[in-house]
Amino acid sequence: MEHPIYIGNDTTVRAGDLKIDQEVLTTDGFRTVVSVIETCNEVDVYDIIGVDGGHKYYANGVLVSNCEFISFEETLI
């Protein structure tokens, strides 16, 4: 629900905040959200690291962003 989805070239919205009739950026250009379905299913999600050109990449045809802060350290101070 927290994953950033691009609604413009430099604008994101959290996946959980998407609304019907909102446009998202896809591999086919902008597409309109026609439905939003909340589920109670737990699924594993992953951030892609080492993305060329920054944090943007397409997942299932939708332009998304990974976390801007990723660390390989076991502890952070």
RAVENCOR-V118986 format. One record per run of one state. SS is the DSSP state (hx for helix, st for strand, lp for the rest). FROM is the first residue (numbers start at 1). TO is the last residue. Records with the same first field share a line. If there is no record, write none. Layout:
SS=FROM-TO / FROM-TO
//
This chain:
lp=1-3 / 7-11 / 18-22 / 27-28 / 33-55 / 60-61 / 66-77
st=4-6 / 12-14 / 23-26 / 29-32 / 56-59 / 62-65
hx=15-17
//
